Amino acid sequence: MEFLVGLQQWIRAAVTDELAAFEATRSLALLVGMLPLGIALGAVHAITPGHGKTVLASYLVGSRLGVMRSIGVAGLLSATHVTSAVVLALFGAPLLARTITGAGRSDLLEDVSRGLIAVIGLWLLIRAIRGARHVHGEGAVVGFVAGLVPCPLTLFAMVLAISRGIPEAGIAFALAMLIGIALTLSIVAAATTLARDRAAIFMERYGASVMRVSRILDAVAGALLVAIGMEQFL
């Protein structure tokens, strides 16, 4: 835990230093040079708790998506996660003043996201019990809902940039962090999908039918999402 706290502090210090340097010089070359650091910080930041990794993995356990489509869900989650923070920083000043703590959280958006995640999980449980078919496009819904919780590092960088009068630097940094976060979440998505497929093959090898395996995985995914969604309300 101390390592993660120290890592977060180091990341925030690096973002602060880079934005301060751009504020002093307004150099386009410096702004472009910040982008690789933004990608790296985004990737490392996404390893820390949060960012929808648990929701993403839980859903993919019960889905039938292949690796590339799973990565697509991870990309949508990342885009929503970062974009919600950018929009909140640019247009949600009253909301920020009331609900955003020093850690960069939005209680309202978190509640909405978790509530919808619980609803999705309940739906997956009901589907598993009834043996209904998977719905096309549900992965996109899960990715969007999970990403509604704004990225705290993006929100921090945006608010800091706006306060210094350099919103363009904040947006550029946010785009770079989006790439880094997407890389980390894509690895999580690919690993989960491959592990799920291996588990399904193992279960089928020992006598379980494809339909039964699908319903079991759906039920597991649903139960996990309900637990994740309800955690904050218990």
GIJO-V500097 format. One record per backbone hydrogen bond with DSSP energy under -1.0 kcal/mol. NH is the residue of the N-H (numbers start at 1). CO is the residue of the C=O. E is the energy in kcal/mol with one decimal. If there is no record, write none. Layout:
nh = (NH;NH)
co = (CO;CO)
e = (E;E)
This chain:
nh = (5;6;7;8;9;10;11;12;13;14;15;16;17;18;19;20;21;22;23;24;25;26;31;32;33;34;35;38;39;40;41;42;43;44;45;46;47;48;53;56;57;58;59;60;61;62;70;71;72;73;74;75;76;77;78;79;80;81;82;83;84;86;87;88;89;90;91;92;96;97;98;99;100;104;110;111;112;113;114;115;116;117;118;119;120;121;122;123;124;125;126;127;128;129;130;131;132;138;141;142;143;144;145;146;147;148;151;155;156;157;158;159;160;161;162;163;164;165;166;169;170;171;172;173;174;175;176;177;178;179;180;181;182;183;184;185;186;187;188;189;190;191;192;193;194;195;196;197;198;199;200;201;202;203;204;205;206;207;208;213;214;215;216;217;218;219;220;221;222;223;224;225;226;227;228;229;230;231;233)
co = (1;2;3;4;5;6;7;8;9;10;11;12;13;14;15;16;17;18;19;20;21;22;27;28;29;30;32;34;35;36;37;38;39;40;41;42;44;45;50;52;53;54;55;56;57;59;66;67;68;69;70;71;72;73;74;75;76;77;78;79;80;82;83;84;85;86;87;88;92;93;94;95;96;101;106;107;108;109;110;111;112;113;114;115;116;117;118;119;120;121;122;123;124;125;126;127;127;135;137;138;139;140;141;142;143;145;81;151;152;153;154;155;156;157;158;159;160;162;161;166;166;167;168;169;170;171;172;173;174;175;176;177;178;179;180;181;182;183;184;185;186;187;188;189;190;191;192;193;194;195;196;197;198;199;200;201;202;204;203;209;210;211;212;213;214;215;216;217;218;219;220;221;222;223;224;225;226;227;230)
e = (-2.4;-2.6;-2.5;-2.5;-2.1;-2.3;-2.4;-2.4;-2.2;-2.2;-2.4;-2.5;-2.4;-2.3;-2.4;-2.2;-2.1;-1.9;-2.3;-1.7;-1.6;-3.4;-2.0;-2.5;-2.2;-1.1;-1.1;-2.3;-2.4;-2.3;-3.0;-2.4;-2.3;-2.4;-3.0;-1.9;-1.2;-1.1;-1.0;-2.8;-2.6;-2.5;-2.5;-2.4;-1.6;-1.0;-2.2;-2.3;-1.6;-1.9;-2.1;-2.4;-2.3;-2.6;-2.4;-2.5;-2.6;-2.6;-2.3;-2.7;-2.5;-2.1;-2.9;-2.1;-2.2;-2.3;-2.8;-1.7;-2.8;-2.4;-1.2;-2.7;-1.9;-2.0;-2.3;-2.4;-2.3;-2.7;-2.8;-2.4;-2.2;-2.3;-2.3;-1.8;-2.4;-2.6;-2.4;-2.2;-2.3;-2.1;-2.4;-2.6;-2.3;-2.1;-2.4;-1.9;-1.5;-1.6;-1.4;-2.4;-2.6;-2.4;-2.7;-2.7;-1.4;-1.2;-2.1;-2.4;-2.3;-2.7;-2.7;-2.6;-2.3;-2.5;-2.8;-2.3;-1.3;-1.3;-2.9;-1.0;-1.3;-2.5;-2.2;-2.5;-2.3;-2.2;-1.9;-2.6;-2.2;-1.5;-1.8;-3.1;-2.5;-2.0;-1.9;-2.7;-2.2;-1.7;-1.9;-2.7;-2.7;-2.5;-2.4;-2.4;-2.4;-2.2;-2.6;-2.3;-2.1;-2.4;-2.5;-2.2;-2.2;-2.4;-2.4;-2.1;-1.0;-1.7;-2.1;-2.6;-2.4;-2.3;-2.3;-2.6;-2.3;-2.3;-2.3;-2.7;-2.8;-2.6;-2.3;-2.4;-2.5;-2.2;-2.4;-2.9;-2.3;-1.1;-1.0)
